[in-house]
Amino acid sequence: MRPIGTAGELERRRRRAVELMQQGESPTVIARILGVCRTSLYRWLGMAKDSPEALAARPHPGPTPRPSDERLRELEDLLPRGARAHGWPNDPRSAQRVAEVIRRRFGVTYHVEHARKLIRRRLNRAGQRPQRRAKQRNEEGIAR
């Protein structure tokens, strides 16, 4: 489990611990003051002997946020072309179709609801749904 604090704060804590140990302070006292285990102190000391940069802050190893602004701009350029340009028989742009375009173009699978939120919130567009026509529809009556 990652300790609480920013990467910079954790780096300062590691460097301070190594500095205090090199000055001859007791590892037990340092561990109590900094709130770490003594084994961590010895591990940091060994890392510092190998390379001083081993104690440097590292970015949090989480997933990269998606989609990037560059991909959003590219998606904005793709959507006005219409659904026919992407292989569908009619033009409405549904969230399911947008998710499919994202999967084909970028290789990233999005849930339909996430694609819908992306269309509404990030691209400021309204999703479109294909309209269904009733079987009993009277074309002649509508034309009058």
C-alpha positions in Angstrom: 0.0 0.0 0.0 1.3 3.4 -0.9 2.0 5.8 2.0 0.0 9.0 2.4 1.6 12.0 0.8 2.6 13.4 -2.5 5.5 11.9 -4.4 7.7 14.9 -3.5 6.9 14.6 0.2 7.7 10.9 0.3 11.0 11.6 -1.5 11.9 14.3 1.1 11.1 11.8 3.9 13.4 9.1 2.4 16.2 11.6 1.8 15.9 13.0 5.4 15.9 9.5 6.8 19.1 8.5 5.0 20.7 11.8 6.0 19.9 11.2 9.7 21.2 7.6 9.5 24.4 8.8 8.0 24.8 11.3 10.8 24.7 8.5 13.3 21.1 8.8 14.6 19.4 5.7 16.0 17.3 3.9 13.4 14.6 3.3 16.1 14.3 7.1 16.8 14.3 8.0 13.1 11.6 5.4 12.4 9.4 6.7 15.2 9.8 10.4 14.2 9.1 9.7 10.5 6.5 7.1 11.1 8.1 4.3 9.1 9.5 0.8 9.8 13.1 0.3 10.6 13.4 -2.1 7.6 12.4 0.7 5.3 15.2 2.8 6.7 17.8 0.1 5.9 16.3 -0.4 2.4 16.5 3.3 1.7 20.1 3.5 3.0 21.0 0.6 0.6 19.2 2.3 -2.3 21.1 5.6 -1.6 24.5 3.8 -1.6 23.7 2.2 -5.0 22.5 5.5 -6.5 21.4 8.7 -4.9 18.7 9.0 -7.6 17.1 5.8 -6.4 15.3 7.8 -3.7 13.8 10.2 -6.2 10.0 10.6 -6.5 8.3 8.4 -9.0 4.9 9.1 -10.6 1.9 7.2 -9.2 1.6 3.9 -11.1 -2.0 4.3 -12.1 -3.6 4.1 -15.5 -3.3 7.0 -17.8 -6.4 9.2 -18.1 -8.4 8.6 -21.2 -9.3 9.9 -23.6 -6.6 12.5 -24.2 -7.4 15.9 -25.6 -5.7 14.9 -28.8 -8.0 11.9 -29.2 -11.0 14.0 -28.4 -10.1 16.5 -31.1 -9.7 13.6 -33.6 -13.1 12.2 -32.5 -14.7 15.6 -33.0 -13.4 15.5 -36.5 -14.7 12.0 -37.1 -18.3 12.6 -35.8 -19.5 15.2 -38.3 -18.8 12.8 -41.2 -21.9 10.9 -40.2 -22.5 7.2 -39.5 -22.6 6.3 -43.2 -18.9 7.3 -43.5 -18.2 4.7 -40.7 -20.1 1.9 -42.3 -23.7 2.1 -41.0 -26.7 2.2 -43.4 -28.3 5.3 -41.9 -27.0 8.5 -40.4 -28.1 8.8 -36.8 -25.2 9.0 -34.3 -26.0 6.9 -31.3 -23.8 6.4 -28.3 -23.4 2.7 -29.2 -22.1 3.7 -32.7 -19.8 6.3 -31.2 -18.4 3.7 -28.8 -17.8 1.4 -31.8 -16.0 4.2 -33.8 -13.8 4.7 -30.8 -13.0 1.0 -30.6 -12.2 0.8 -34.3 -10.2 4.0 -34.5 -8.3 4.0 -31.1 -8.5 0.4 -30.0 -10.1 1.3 -26.7 -13.3 -0.3 -25.6 -15.8 2.1 -24.0 -19.1 1.2 -22.3 -22.1 2.7 -24.1 -23.0 4.9 -21.1 -19.4 6.2 -21.0 -19.6 7.1 -24.7 -22.9 8.9 -24.1 -21.3 11.0 -21.3 -18.4 11.7 -23.5 -20.6 13.0 -26.2 -22.7 15.1 -23.9 -20.1 16.5 -21.5 -16.8 16.6 -23.3 -17.9 17.1 -26.9 -21.0 19.2 -26.1 -23.2 17.3 -28.5 -26.5 15.5 -28.3 -26.7 11.8 -29.1 -29.0 10.7 -31.8 -31.1 7.6 -31.9 -32.4 5.9 -35.1 -36.1 6.5 -35.4 -38.3 3.4 -35.9 -41.3 3.5 -38.2 -44.5 1.8 -37.3 -45.5 -1.2 -39.4 -49.0 0.3 -39.8 -47.6 3.7 -41.1 -49.7 5.2 -43.8 -47.3 7.0 -46.2 -50.1 8.3 -48.3 -51.9 9.9 -45.3 -48.7 11.5 -44.2 -48.0 12.9 -47.6 -51.4 14.8 -47.8 
